[in-house]
Amino acid sequence: MELKNIHKLALLTALFVSALYIGSCASEEANAPVGKAKTPTEAYQQLFAAVKSKDTDRIKSTMSKSTLKFAEGVAGQQKKKIEEVLRNGFHRSTMTDKLPAIRDERVKGDFGAVEVYVTKDKKWENVRFVMEDGGWKLAVGETWSGNFKSPGKSRTIREKENANAAGNSDLVPYGNGNMNTNIKPKIIDPMKDKNLDPKTGKPRK
């Protein structure tokens, strides 16, 4: 009887230690330093948090070198401060108070992407990332230079293709701003968008 109790105690101890180890690993991954995201999904979460913090250096840490170079070019061309150009991280999906839904993570080599739901537009936005210096970074610069390599079709595109193949194109509820993997993302300029508050970059109430 005592032997059975000892076995039970040993088993419970082993399970407890395993749970602590798994929890510790998950915590470490969720708290990776900014710019050292271990997955494209985590990279977007870091980008969103950086945008909400309004910390330009933090926002820069989530972006690839090519993207920062691109941002500097845009700032010079539009005669704006780099803080204004980086305000929304080049994506409409960051222009909300709460972290939007993220789905369909795809990775191939050093390139990755996720779909993020844009509540205002009621559609999914394809956000692209590149592995650089040990972490996933926003790859707007790579996209504009033509150096981004698609990690695969997005879920939105696959759903649309499946619906079309079935002769039922009305089944797709949302469009995708990047239906063609070569289409470049639109640069968000809060100062020119009449639907946005120029001071905060958020939708007008």
matplotlib code that plots the C-alpha trace (Angstrom):
import matplotlib.pyplot as plt

x = [0.0, 2.8, 4.6, 1.6, 1.4, 5.2, 4.6, 1.7, 3.7, 6.6, 4.2, 2.6, 6.0, 7.1, 4.0, 4.4, 8.0, 7.1, 4.3, 6.6, 9.2, 6.6, 5.2, 8.6, 9.4, 6.1, 6.7, 10.2, 8.9, 6.1, 8.5, 11.3, 13.1, 11.6, 13.1, 14.0, 10.5, 10.7, 7.6, 5.9, 2.9, 5.0, 6.7, 3.3, 2.4, 5.6, 5.0, 1.5, 2.7, 5.5, 3.0, 0.7, 3.7, 4.5, 8.1, 9.9, 13.0, 10.9, 9.0, 12.3, 13.4, 10.6, 11.6, 14.2, 17.1, 15.6, 12.3, 14.0, 15.9, 12.6, 11.0, 13.9, 13.3, 9.6, 10.3, 12.7, 10.4, 7.4, 9.5, 8.3, 9.9, 10.7, 8.3, 5.4, 6.2, 6.6, 3.6, 1.3, 4.0, 2.9, -0.3, -3.9, -4.4, -2.4, -4.9, -7.1, -6.9, -6.9, -4.7, -6.6, -7.2, -4.1, -4.3, -2.6, 1.0, 3.2, 7.0, 9.4, 13.1, 13.8, 10.4, 7.1, 3.6, 0.4, -3.0, -4.3, -8.0, -8.6, -11.8, -12.5, -12.2, -13.7, -11.0, -7.8, -4.4, -1.4, 1.6, 5.0, 8.2, 11.8, 14.2, 17.1, 19.7, 18.1, 14.5, 11.5, 11.2, 8.6, 9.5, 8.0, 11.3, 11.9, 8.4, 8.9, 12.4, 11.0, 13.3, 10.5, 9.8, 6.3, 6.0, 2.8, -0.7, -2.7, -5.8, -7.9, -6.5, -6.9, -10.5, -11.3, -9.7, -11.6, -14.8, -14.2, -13.3, -16.6, -18.4, -19.5, -17.4, -19.9, -18.7, -15.7, -16.7, -13.6, -11.2, -7.4, -5.4, -2.6, -4.4, -1.3, 1.8, 3.6, 1.3, 3.0, 1.3, -0.2, 1.6, -0.7, -0.5, -2.7, -2.2, -4.0, -6.6, -9.8, -11.1, -8.2, -7.5, -4.2, -3.0, -3.5, -3.6, -6.7, -10.2, -12.3, -15.2]
y = [0.0, 2.4, 1.5, 2.5, 5.8, 6.4, 5.7, 8.1, 10.8, 10.4, 10.6, 13.8, 15.3, 14.5, 16.0, 19.2, 19.7, 19.1, 21.7, 24.2, 23.6, 24.0, 27.1, 28.6, 28.0, 29.5, 32.5, 33.0, 32.8, 35.3, 37.7, 37.6, 41.0, 43.4, 42.6, 39.0, 37.5, 33.8, 33.6, 36.0, 36.0, 37.2, 39.7, 41.3, 41.3, 43.2, 45.6, 46.3, 46.9, 49.2, 51.3, 51.6, 52.7, 55.5, 54.8, 55.3, 53.4, 50.4, 50.6, 50.6, 47.5, 45.5, 46.4, 45.1, 47.2, 47.5, 48.7, 51.4, 52.5, 52.6, 54.7, 57.2, 57.5, 58.2, 60.7, 62.6, 62.5, 63.7, 66.1, 64.5, 63.4, 59.7, 59.5, 60.5, 57.9, 55.1, 56.1, 53.2, 50.7, 50.9, 48.9, 49.8, 46.8, 48.6, 51.5, 50.0, 50.0, 46.2, 43.6, 42.4, 38.8, 37.0, 33.9, 31.8, 32.0, 30.9, 30.4, 29.4, 29.9, 33.4, 34.8, 34.6, 36.2, 36.3, 37.6, 40.3, 41.4, 45.1, 45.8, 49.1, 47.6, 44.3, 42.3, 40.4, 42.2, 40.1, 41.3, 40.1, 39.5, 38.5, 36.7, 39.1, 39.2, 36.4, 37.6, 38.1, 41.7, 43.6, 43.3, 46.4, 47.3, 43.8, 43.9, 47.3, 46.3, 43.0, 40.9, 39.4, 35.7, 34.5, 31.8, 30.6, 31.9, 33.4, 31.8, 34.5, 33.7, 30.0, 30.4, 32.6, 30.1, 27.2, 29.1, 30.0, 26.4, 25.4, 28.0, 29.8, 33.0, 34.6, 32.4, 34.5, 37.1, 39.2, 40.5, 40.7, 43.8, 41.6, 39.2, 39.2, 38.5, 41.1, 44.0, 46.4, 47.6, 51.0, 53.5, 54.9, 58.6, 59.8, 63.4, 62.9, 60.3, 62.2, 59.3, 59.5, 61.9, 63.6, 63.9, 60.3, 58.5, 56.7, 56.6, 59.6, 59.0]
z = [0.0, 0.9, -2.3, -4.4, -2.6, -3.2, -6.9, -7.0, -5.2, -7.7, -10.6, -9.3, -8.7, -12.2, -13.7, -11.6, -12.6, -16.3, -16.0, -14.5, -17.3, -20.1, -18.5, -18.1, -21.8, -22.9, -20.7, -22.1, -25.7, -25.0, -23.3, -26.0, -26.3, -28.8, -32.2, -31.2, -31.9, -32.4, -34.7, -37.2, -34.8, -31.9, -34.2, -35.0, -31.3, -30.6, -33.5, -32.2, -28.6, -29.9, -31.9, -28.9, -26.7, -29.2, -28.6, -31.9, -30.9, -29.9, -33.2, -35.1, -33.2, -34.8, -38.3, -40.7, -41.8, -45.3, -43.8, -41.8, -44.8, -46.7, -43.9, -44.0, -47.7, -47.3, -44.5, -46.8, -49.8, -47.8, -45.7, -42.4, -39.2, -39.0, -36.0, -38.2, -40.8, -38.3, -36.2, -37.3, -38.3, -42.0, -41.3, -40.7, -38.4, -35.7, -35.7, -33.0, -29.2, -28.8, -30.4, -33.5, -34.4, -35.9, -38.0, -40.7, -39.8, -42.8, -42.8, -45.6, -45.0, -43.7, -44.8, -43.0, -42.9, -40.8, -41.6, -39.2, -39.1, -39.8, -38.0, -39.7, -43.2, -42.2, -44.0, -43.3, -43.9, -44.9, -42.8, -43.9, -41.9, -42.5, -40.2, -39.4, -36.6, -34.7, -34.8, -37.1, -38.3, -40.3, -44.0, -45.7, -47.2, -48.6, -50.2, -51.9, -53.2, -54.6, -52.3, -50.3, -51.1, -50.4, -47.7, -49.3, -50.2, -47.4, -46.1, -47.7, -51.1, -50.6, -49.5, -52.5, -54.9, -53.4, -53.6, -57.2, -58.1, -56.6, -58.6, -55.4, -55.2, -52.8, -50.0, -49.2, -46.5, -46.6, -49.2, -48.7, -49.5, -50.8, -53.1, -55.4, -53.5, -55.6, -54.6, -52.4, -49.1, -49.0, -46.8, -44.1, -43.7, -40.8, -41.9, -45.2, -44.3, -43.5, -41.5, -39.0, -36.3, -37.4, -33.8, -32.7, -36.1, -34.9, -36.5, -35.8, -33.4]

ax = plt.figure().add_subplot(projection="3d")
ax.plot(x, y, z, "-o")
ax.set_aspect("equal")
plt.show()
